[in-house]
């Protein structure tokens, strides 16, 4: 994914703000999903998408949730805060493998085995 402060992503956010209407369900994510703001949080998306990540970033900022661009660091291991089940689909060619996300998710599961007290919250995200 691109860096969150890149010129491309700033332009994309500006265009999305003008053209995309966002309705968040649930309206109070922390309360409605029983999320604990003091515990680590990872967003789970079906497909890797720069525009979806930009939209998610805007939404999470409004709710005071961690940015999807901010990596999650636990015990010196840094993993992306977004886990996707599939890689992105380019205009031409085949869809990229979701292997990099599966590897980071596997690392998170290994941490859970080592530290039973660790409670990483998985937040499913769907954007339509």
TORDORO-244443 format. One line per 2 residues: number of its first residue (from 1); their letters; for each residue x, z, y of C-alpha. Coordinates in steps of 0.02 Angstrom, whole numbers, plus 50000, padded with zeros to 5 digits. Layout:
% residues N
NUM	A	X/Z/Y  ...
This chain:
% residues 128
1	XX	50000/50000/50000  50054/49976/50179
3	XX	50116/50120/50286  49974/50207/50378
5	XX	50053/50179/50548  50093/49995/50522
7	XX	50030/49870/50650  49932/49780/50513
9	XX	49835/49937/50463  49801/49986/50642
11	XX	49729/49813/50674  49628/49823/50513
13	XX	49556/49992/50563  49507/49924/50733
15	XX	49418/49774/50654  49332/49885/50526
17	XX	49270/50003/50660  49187/49858/50749
19	XX	49115/49771/50596  49084/49902/50461
21	XX	48946/50031/50463  48989/50184/50361
23	XX	48866/50304/50281  48949/50445/50184
25	XX	48860/50519/50035  48866/50667/50017
27	XX	48853/50715/50200  48954/50875/50179
29	XX	49088/50835/50048  49167/51008/50041
31	XX	49002/51097/50018  48908/50967/49915
33	XX	49051/50930/49795  49113/51111/49786
35	XX	49283/51060/49852  49409/51194/49898
37	XX	49510/51144/50052  49655/51253/49990
39	XX	49675/51158/49826  49761/50988/49804
41	XX	49647/50837/49814  49663/50660/49743
43	XX	49545/50515/49775  49495/50406/49627
45	XX	49446/50226/49664  49401/50083/49548
47	XX	49511/49950/49627  49662/49957/49741
49	XX	49613/49887/49910  49698/49899/50079
51	XX	49533/49889/50172  49451/50021/50061
53	XX	49599/50138/50089  49585/50110/50278
55	XX	49398/50149/50272  49432/50303/50165
57	XX	49565/50359/50289  49441/50352/50432
59	XX	49309/50447/50333  49427/50583/50274
61	XX	49495/50606/50450  49318/50638/50512
63	XX	49290/50773/50381  49460/50856/50399
65	XX	49510/50803/50224  49686/50749/50176
67	XX	49731/50570/50219  49738/50450/50072
69	XX	49903/50389/50145  49981/50562/50136
71	XX	50064/50583/49965  50025/50738/49863
73	XX	50178/50845/49831  50176/50976/49693
75	XX	50332/51061/49627  50443/50926/49703
77	XX	50344/50785/49622  50270/50666/49750
79	XX	50124/50557/49693  50001/50446/49787
81	XX	49842/50533/49841  49742/50382/49782
83	XX	49726/50341/49598  49650/50170/49558
85	XX	49589/50113/49390  49634/49931/49426
87	XX	49764/49846/49533  49717/49734/49678
89	XX	49657/49556/49652  49755/49429/49754
91	XX	49672/49274/49825  49759/49171/49692
93	XX	49817/49224/49521  49783/49372/49410
95	XX	49737/49550/49455  49885/49667/49469
97	XX	49905/49798/49336  49846/49973/49374
99	XX	49998/50038/49281  50079/50120/49434
101	XX	49923/50224/49463  49907/50268/49279
103	XX	50088/50328/49282  50059/50440/49433
105	XX	49899/50507/49355  49994/50543/49193
107	XX	50121/50640/49297  49979/50744/49369
109	XX	49913/50780/49194  50087/50833/49138
111	XX	50094/50955/49285  49926/51027/49230
113	XX	49997/51058/49056  50147/51148/49130
115	XX	50046/51247/49257  49874/51298/49193
117	XX	49835/51378/49362  49853/51210/49450
119	XX	49683/51142/49498  49695/50967/49567
121	XX	49524/50910/49627  49477/50730/49586
123	XX	49357/50651/49710  49274/50490/49652
125	XX	49261/50361/49791  49149/50206/49792
127	XX	49142/50089/49939  49009/49953/49951
